[in-house]
Amino acid sequence: MRKRVSSKEVKAAALQRLRERGVTVEAIAEIVCLMQSPYTPNLSMEACVESVERVLEKREVQHAILVGVELDVLAEKGLLSEPLLSLVRGDESLFGCDETLALGSVFGYGSIAVTTFGHLDKQKVGIIKQLDTKAGKGVHTFLDDIVCSIAASASSRLAHRLRDEEEAALEAKRNSTAVEPEAHAG
């Protein structure tokens, strides 16, 4: 019989895997802040952290973390068969499975997330650069792309949320300054 895994257990495990690999919510939020601050000068780090935390609530993101980190760890321990072991350990540039896994969760956050993912994957910003297997220690072939995905999704989520708040404030201002017609005595 299959064991049913609670979403609470999955979330806790995914967050634990990130911590074990040296990835914090704050480190991802720093990337979000870097991506969004040119468009929102008064952007707070708290808003970026909150956006990352909300993205991490998504099961699809949690599943990607669990699968990707597991493959990275197995590669570090030499427990994948060849040629997969060499592809993952070497972060082979033509091995697109790492990007494909990470990109799956980005699509739910729209075109801003997709283009931001591509930018982060190429530029290796913040902790992503530290995780890049070609540049750092350990195997993080999947994790660096998953972090790109989380940061890109959180950036897009924040951009849309800020626009919604901006439009709501403008609408409230218009409604408060609208002159009501005078009532005629009659």
C-alpha positions, 0 to 999 in steps of 0.5 A: 500500500502506498504511503500518503505523504502530508503536504506539511511533511513535504514542505518541511523536507524541502525547506530542510534540503535547502538549509542543508545545502546552504540556501536560505530564504534571505539569500533568495530574497536578496536576488529578488530585491536585486531584480525588482529594485530598479522598478520599485525604488522603495522595495523592502527586503521584507516584501522580497522574503514574503514573496519567496516564502509564498513561492516555497508554499507551492507543492510543485516547487517543493517537489522540484527541490526534493528531486533536484537536491536528491540527484545532486547528492547522489551524484556527489556520492557517486551513486548514479550510473554512467554516463548520468553521473558524469553529466550531473557532476560536470554540470554538462552544458547540453544536459538540460534536465536541470533547467527543465525541472526548474523551469516547470514551476516558473510557468505559473508565474508568467512571462516575467518569471520565464525571462527572469529565470533565463537571465539568472541562469546565465548571469549566476547572481548571488547564491546562484553563483556560489551553487554553480557546480562549475564554479563552486564545491560540491554538486549543485547541478539541479539546485542552482537552477531551482534557486533561479526558479524560486527567485524568478517566480518570487520576482514575478509574483512581487512585480504583479502584486506591486502593480495590483497595489499601485492600481488599487491605490490609484482607484481609491484616490480617484474614488475619494476625489470624485465630486458627488453631485449636489442634491437638489432640494425639492 
